[in-house]
């Protein structure tokens, strides 16, 4: 066991034991350089003889090469690639350059890696060691973080060593083991092992204090230090970080070595793959013989076996950083010449770029080609790095500006928004033509929307759209729709003129013929905002019909369906909302677009709440939450909030609101505030706290530019009517009627009738209640129907018609109880009790002992999906599905999938489907 690391070693022993027992475990080992992270990982490898072993190591000079570390980890597993589902197999093949194809979604690559690890671990447990994760290329780091969060029952142990502090980087939030300095007694013993003779206790204690108990510091810093220097501690204490002091100690050890050995060390430090054949080819070009490495090996600095490995990463950095710029350029030149341009053109281009002393168009062009290959494999960070370096090597101003603009775009795609803006500034200094300048403004607006979700993006996108008008009509209209979408998202928080300014500008834009679905959507939204519902709704209906048809391209659907779904809500068209949101889910699943999928799932879940398909909605919400966590998305849990509000779970709803409202404000999401205020109004209407409901609904209704009146105004009218504020309710009804009559759907006219009944008396009120129930009864919107029964029943009881009231209230109570809408059910129960009827409790359909995830897996298995199909849909491995099904069978006391029909009901829930 390692000196002073007994507790950490026991933790690793326990982790490996859990994996042997059938679970997966992840542990991030954090600590400063030299603290012993690698030693702990090697301890795990040494005690896991019954495990298969896979390794990867981050190398600082290889951070720009996409999926480099992932290829290290999975390279020997690729023989099992054929066992993965087609989309995953293709995504990983493209990422590793094994096949051609479009840039794969990095989360689909992650799912493929998860499946690959699961397949390998099916034979016997698998231990994955990833060291120096702070130097992983971005693509590999994001995929490994995704995999780490999805491992469950695959008998995989993933141990990651990193210098990153807790809460930093893609590994934030994963189980972690912080490695601190050695206890004093162990530090003294280790120091004594490298210092001959006795040492003054005060000097010894000072050395230990200066080292912080860092084992590598205790072993390395005394080397090459004289007795006189030791008398004052290490002689280098002060502001310099410990890692720098250790690195300096390696520099002192390297300095006396023969020049040819130092040169070989520099070649090895500049060559990140650790390929000994490449190293010796490069060495041969400089006349360096094989025995040149002997002194470095005997000195414990370098080992050349099947791979070239340094004793510690700080040795590599000490060698490289202590070399002169001229010597570094020279070794990169030699390595470029030794690298096969056919097998590894990108690494060769990178070495050539590092060897360049000044601008070089030939190298810049080669880097551009490397960037294109990286983008095709989904390596946007690598493409950005290639293009950034190409920009620096370009002397001709126009070409430099063009490359800087391309680099800014790739950098933004990689999620590095601040560097992207800096590159845009470089591009804008150069002589851009009108189209390039418009593209620069478009990119600036897209960065603003991606980073803040609203506030500052609309005016930037509007500026770009106006610039495109005389240059490219279709691109101009796409940018106008992008600007209008951003303005709707920003709502009340938009900077500048907001929705109306963008809509007015869009109306003035030329219209192409024939008009595509996005053109119709732009025209419909713009006219509705500028001229009102009666003028805009017919155009929006045409747009929605076009999106439902077969002529809309896949690209247009993926890009604009979320806006079309919002338009469907605006025109009271639930069927189209449901159809398009289900299609968006299916398209995102098919394409592996996991960044888009959470929003699509949220929209579909919200649509399914209206007909009361709560179990399916809960499953979709759980899936969206899992994906949001796995992908690092900032999408607020809107559907989860709506469900909590409708079901009257006040504490949960308040918790969701408090956890998200500041983020919504910070990102400039006015539409998000409207959603929160609508949910708050619905919550308090259900609880019978009408004054609170009215206050929330009025806040949302003050901002009609967010086009949320379909949901907000009915809540406002009910709250105002129940609070005795009939004038307020009547004003809101007038606003509502403008939207509902323009729509003409049963949902719209039924809601208008119900809201009208609340501000009407006598026979006219009863007629409106009956109309509302009739119209809503012809739709699938059973929640709206239940609320109509409730309001009619309450009105009948107040008219002293108890027997008539009971039927309406009984219908309402049964529906609300079936939906789990406890607050509304309790409200109906109180009214029923007031009529003299006793309310019977209802048993829920879904077994309460299953978790939301287990219910979701059980329903998919009930619907006939295989374990791999369930795994692909829920972004887990087939073995995890098998593990959860075993738990489900045990909890439900069943033994086969066929029995799931009897305990989980019969509503199907296939991919992208709704019951």
Secondary structure, DSSP 8 states (H G I E B T S, - for coil): --TT-HHHHHHHHHHHHHHHTT--EEEEEE--TTSSHHHHHHHHHHH-TTSEEEEEE--GGGTTSTTHHHHHHHGGGGGGGGGS-HHHHHHHHHHTTSS--S---HHHHHHHHHHHHHHHHTTS-EEEEEE-GGGS-HHHHHHHHHHHHH-SSS-EEEEEEE---TT-STTTTS-EEE-----HHHHHHHHHHHS-S---HHHHHHHHHHHTT-HHHHHHTTTT--HHHHTTTTS--SSS-HHHHHHHHHHHHHHTS-HHHHHHHHHHHH-TT--HHHHHHHHHHTT--GGGGHHHHHTTSEEESSSEEESSHHHHHHHHHHS-HHHHHHHHHHHHHHS-TTT-HHHHHHHHHHH-SS--HHHHHHHHHHHHHHHHTT-HHHHHHHHHHHHHT--SHHHHHHHHHHHHHHHHHTT-HHHHHHHHHHHHHS---HHHHHHHHHHHHHHHHHHHSSTTHHHHHHHHHHHHHTT-HHHHHHHHHHHHHHHHHHGGG-STTHHHHHHHHHHTS---SS--HHHHHHHHHHHHHHH-HHHHHHHHHHHHHHHHSS-S-HHHHHHHHHHHHHHHHHTT-HHHHHHHHHHHHHHHHHHT-HHHHHHHHHHHHHHHHHTT-HHHHHHHHHHHHHHHHHHT-----HHHHHHHHHTT-HHHHHHHHHHHHHHHHHHT-HHHHHHHHHHHHHHHHHHT-HHHHHHHHHHHHT-GGG--HHHHHHHHHHHHHHTT-HHHHHHHHHHHHHHHHHH--HHHHHHHHHHHHHT--HHHHHHHHHHHHHHHHTSS-HHHHHHHHHHHHHHHHHTT-HHHHHHHHHHHHHHHHHHT-HHHHHHHHHHHHHTT--------SS-TTS-HHHHHHHHHHHTT--HHHHHHHHTS-HHHHHHHHHHHHHHHT--SGGGHHHHH-S----TT---
